[in-house]
Amino acid sequence: MREELSSRSVEERSKRVEIRAQLIEQLKCLDQQCDLRTQLLQDLQDFFRKKAEIEMDYSRNLEKLTERFLSKTRGAKDQQFKKDQNVLSPVNCWNLLLTQVKRESRDHATLSDIYLNNIIPRFGQISEDSGRLFKKSKEIGLQLQEDMMKVLNELYTVMKTYHMYNADSISAQSKLKEAEKQEEKQMSRSVRQEDRQTPRSPDTATSIRLEEKHIRRSSVRKIEKMKEKRQAKYTENKVKAIKARNEYVLALEATNASVFKYYIHDLSDLINCCDLGYHSSLHRALRTFLSAEFNLQHSKQEGLEALENATENLDASADKQRLMESSNSVFCPPVRFEFQPHMGDMVALLCAQQPLQGELAQRCQQLQCRLSTLQIENEEVKKTMEATLQTIQDMVTVEDFDVSDCFQYSNSMESVKSTVSETYMSKPSIAKRRANQQETEQFYFTKIKEFLEGRNLITKLKAKHDMLQKTLGECQRTDCSLASGRRMSTLRKQDAKQPIPLVVESCIRFLCRHGLRHVGIFRVSGSQVEVNDIKNAFERGEDPLEEDQNDHDLDSVAGVLKLHFRGLTTPLFPKEIFHDLLSCVSMDNIQERAPNMRMVLLCLPASTIVLMRYLFSFLNHLSQFSDDNMMDPYNLAICFGPTLMCVPDNQDQVSCQSHVNEIIKTIIILHESIFPSPPELEGPVYIPGSMSEDCESSHSEPISAEDSVLDITAEMQSSEEGYHTNSTGYSNRRILTGSEDPPSERSSPRSESEQSSDPLQEEKITARATLSCATGSHVADIYLANINK
């Protein structure tokens, strides 16, 4: 037991050491970025200073100056990091600037004066501001890292407490069993002694029996008292162990939430603080240079336009993303903390049974009140912070880079000097503006620190509250349903008795017989009246599609099938496995996804896996007719993605929907490799072609593995080759892209010919495709994708 505790402690300590090392590397990376930025600004200042000195001999020396900076070698230690930074927009501007300078070949006093008295001081200010902001940002980063390490240390302490109490419980249980064995031995010994007694005189025998009976009773009472004490001790230790485990589980959830928040949100905000005003100020400085150049000579317009475009593309967000991608191993979050079982205790969930239920309910209520207060306070801080940030942005984006007045020459050189002297640095308002900017920056950093600390606390409390609320809700959930669910009770009772619900099996059988080549199947919603009629019939326990007659609208039957899965209380793919499936589809090779998806889905109940296997086998069969029905696996995934899998509330719904569609598409294509075969998992199997012969799928034999491989290969080839256009020349993607509208949103059904002939409808569908396929620029999604790669 001690060896196991020691190994667990060593493992947790090593994980904390790894995270601590990663945090140190993060700060080193930011320091390196700061040094590179300072060096870049120093190079710019040196460059313009030299350029001003050689303006009088411009044509002979400018090329030499450019080559000097291009070939200038710095420490070989940072070469790889600088190579990775070449994609950053400021560095790109610097490179374009050097290229433009190669084309320059003129000498002018005004340009030299602008370089010395305007541009160079700007870069000096940018360097000063950048260093100051980096220093403040680093202080906040250190504080955030210390807070996270405190959380990790608290987790370690709670885990050790849980292990200790659990060990005490096991020890008390062993002692209780030992007392019970002693009691049994004492009882058996008493019986043997009575049997061995020899006849004696009446008086002697009576006195001996009384004495022995007294001794036996005394011994039995001692053992019973010892047993009672050990029973009480065991009960007490068991309750302590359960409480300690609950605290460990709560601390584990809070720690994971805090770590995720730090790596996904806090680091991003921290880099934003480091870049505050840098790109805007650099933009202003370069715009000053461009203004002078444009007014000096129009012949240089072509080369300067390239530099202007690069300057306009100075983007803090894009540079932040490139920095995080180039240092992916430093900024990626660590592996999620998992529950560490102890001494066979595999329960990784909260125990909300009596006598702990009332205590947990009270704690959940207290957390709810605390969260409400904190969220209101943090929202106010956020509003103040955003207003302050906007003020700073307004300060650093002042359009004061136009120097066209400097080129209004007169006959007197004194007038030129007078114009040039009224430059950026000589304006009386500059000192006041700088003071206001620094004061506003100080206030902003105070507020963002307060906001980040408040968000950190909210994240931890919310994680605990959500877990408590979920656990208490599961314990108190009754079997009551909504009004619409009451009418489904009869159908669900029938479905519970068979692996495949009647509505699913009947709809698939009907669509297999009559709708495999129906264009846009599952895309077009059927008649609302007919959908309700078919659904009500199934709710009454009837099978309206049982007779082999094609007297039902195919789109209505398809709508009933989707409506059934959409109306499930628990989605077919629970939210708990969303992130696991998301990590699977991040692999570029689609064939490598199958084993990982199989491991994830095998954690689900067997009945759910049987239903999934049946449904996706049918969808794969349906996709093989994509040349006719225009529904390849991707199009089917768009239809069934929102129906079968819900995006968690804490994720970006728009960007994650494309990942959901990719998950469903992968399962459709590789369903045979993902789901267990009938020998591995008993249950009904959908067999392509069996429905057309009026054979019930529940009693069919599975197809051979060789045929399944051929089907998958052929389907993938047809999906790749005929992805964009079918035999009729219509785009498969275009016909499908619209988000699914439920039947209730259609006032009246339209025929297929009417829909295809309406150009406005096609434009709406195409527009919806753009929206539904949009991925956005959410930082968390980019990170998860890069991590899984």
C-alpha positions, 0 to 999 in steps of 0.5 A: 500500500505504501509503495502504491501511494509512493508511486502515485505521489511520484507520478503527480510530482513529475507531472507538476514539474513538467507543467512548471518547466513548461510555464518557465519556457513560456516566459522565456519565449515571451522574453525572447519575443521581447528581445527580438522586438527590441532588436528589430526596433533598434535596427530600424532606428540605426537604419534610418539614422544611417540613411539620414547621414548618407542622404547627401550621397544617396545614390552611391551608398544606399545599396551598401547600407541595405546589404549591410543590414541584410547580411548582418549576422547576430547571435547564432543562438537565436537563428532558428527562433528568428527564422520562425519569426519571419512570418510576423507582420512587423518583420515582413514590413522590415524585409519589404522596407529593405527591398524598397531601400535598394531601389532608392537613389536620391539625395534630399535634405528634407527627407534627412531632417524627417528621418532624424527628427520624426521617424527615429524618435517614434521607434525609440518611443515604441521600444520604450513602450514595448519594454514597459508593457512586456515587463507589466505583462510578465508580472501578470503572467508570473502571478497567473502561473503562481495561482495555477501552481497553487491550484496544482498543489492543492490538488496534490494535497487533496489527493494525498488526504483522500489516499490517507483516509481511504487507507485508514478505511481499508485498515479499519475494515481489515481489523473488523474482519479480524474481530469477527474471526476472533468471535467465531473462534471463541464460539467454536472453542466454547463448544469444544470445551463443553463437549470435552468436560468429564463427569465429576461430583455434583458440587464440583461440577456445578462450581466448575461450570459456573466458573467456566461460564463466567469466563466464557461470557466475559471473553465473549463480551470483550470480543463483542465490545471490540467488534462494536468499536471496530465497526464504529471505527470502520463506519467513521473512516469509510465516511471520511474516505468518501468525503475526501474522495468527493473533495478530490473529484471536485478539486480535480475538476476545478484544476482541469478547468483552471489549466484549460482556462489558462492555456486557452484564454489567459495566455492569449490575453497575456500576449495581447497585453504584450502587443498593446499599441505596438503594431499601431505605433509601428504602423504610424511610424511607417506611415510617416515614412511612406508619407514623406516618400510618396510626396517626394517622388511619384516614380517610386510608387510601385515599390512603396505600394508593396510596403504600404500593403504590408504596413496595412496588414500589421495585425496583432491577432495574426502575429499572436496566432503565428507566434503560438503556432511556431511555439506550439509545444510551449503554449499547448495545454497539458493533458487533462488530469484524470482521476487516480483510483486508489486501492481498487476504488474505481468510482470517479464520480461524486457520491450524492447519496445520503448522508451527503446529499443534503450537504452537497445540495447546500454547497451547490446553492452556496456556489450558485449565489457566489457565482451570481455575485462574482459574474456580475462583478466581473462583468462590470470589471470587463466593461470598464476594461474594454472601455479603457482598452478602447481609449488606449486604442484611440490614443495609439491610432491617432492619424498624425503621420501625414508630413505633407506640410513639410514639402511645401517649399518656398523661396526661402530655406528658413520657411522650410526649416520652420515647417520641418521644426514643427514636427512630431516631437516638438508639439507641446501636446506630446508630453501631456499625451504621453502622460495620459497614455501611461496613466491609462495603461496603468489603469488598464493593467489594474483592471485586466489583472482584476478581470483575469483573477475574477475569471479564474475564480469563476471558472473554478467555482463554476466547474464545481457547481456544474458537477454538483448540479449534474450529480444532484440532478441525476439523483433526483431526476424522475421519469416524467417527460414533457407534454410531447414526450408523454405521447411517445411513452408507448413507443418508447416502451416498445423500443425498449424491448427491441434493439432497433426502435420500430420507427428507425427500422421501418423508416430505413426499410421504406427508404431502402426500398423506394428512396435510395436514388431520390435526389436530395434525400434528408435535405428537403423537409416533407409535408408537416401534415404527413410527418405528424400523421406518420409520427402519431401512428408510430406513437400509437404502436402502429407501423404505417410503413409496414405495407410495401406500398410507395404511397408516402412521400419520401421526404416526409419519411426521411423527416420522421427518421431525423425527427426521432433522433432529434427528439431523443432525451440524450443525443446519440453522441453524448457531449462527454465524448465530444472532445475525444471525437474532436481529437480523432478527426484532427488526424490528416489520414482518415484511415488512422481515425478509425481505431481511435474513434472505435475506442471512444465509442466502445465506452458507450452502452451496447444498445447505443452502439448497435443502433449507431452501427445500424444507422451508419451502415444504412447511411453508407449504403445510401451514399453509394448512390450519390451520383443519383441522389447527390448525397455523398458522405459529406452531404449526409454529415451536414444533414445528420451532424446537428441531429446526432451530436450537439456542440457543448455550450462552452464551445463556439457553435459555428466553428465546431459545427464543421468538426461535427460534420467531419466526425459524422462523415468519417463514421459514415465512410469507415463504419465497418472499421469503427463499430464491432462486428456481430460476433463481437457485439450481438444485435441487428445489422443493416445489410445493403440490398436486403430491404429490397428483397423484403428481408427483415434486417433484424434477422439478416447475416452480416456481409463479408469483410472483403465486400465491406472493404471493396464498398468502402474503397469504391465509396471513397473513390467516388467521393473524391472524384465526384465530389464537386459535380455529378453526372448532371453537372450540379454541384453536390455541395451546393444542393445540400448546404442549407441548414436543416429547417424543421418541417414546422418552418414550412408553411406548405410543401413544395414539389421537387421541380418547384424547388429546383426551378427557383433560382432565389432558393438556390442562392439562399441555399448557397449562402447558407452553405457559406455560413454553415461551413464557416470555421471562424478564428476562435483561438481555442479551436485553432489550438485544439486542431494544432495540438491534435496534429 
